Amino acid sequence: MLTVDFGLLAIRGGERVLDVGCGPGRHSWHVCKLDHCSVYAMDYDLESLQKAKWMLYQMDNENETKGEWATLQGNALRLPFRDGAFDKIIC
């Protein structure tokens, strides 16, 4: 179940999206299906992050992804990105 209204978020093709606290990745999965978007799935919990990564790999294998993705373990209070690195952030 998605808890983000992607209609309101208005992600356009080619945008870079950060999914902070991605958990098992359900919002990241959705972004990967959009037109050439890049999604960065980030979570502090390694087990959740591994689930997200596994599913994103499965989606790649089924040719369901249209954009790029990456997973990373990190703390939302200390983001390892420069200001302005993303067009949209899901948290």
C-alpha positions, 0 to 999 in steps of 0.5 A: 500500500502506498502512503504517498499521493504520487499525483500530488508529488508530481514526479516528472521523467528524469527527476532524482528522488530520495526515499528517506526511511524507505523501509522495505522500499514500496515507494522506491519501487513505484518511483523506479517504474516512472519515466527514467527517474533515479531513486535513492532508497535510504534507511538506517535499518539494514534488514529493511534495506536488504529487502528493498534492494532484493525487490528492486533487483527482482524488478530489474530482472522482470524489466519493470524498472525504467530508471536507475536506483541505489540503496544506502544505509544512512541516518536521516539526521545526517544526509550524505548528499549536497544541498539540492541533490534531489528534485523530490524527497519522500520521507 
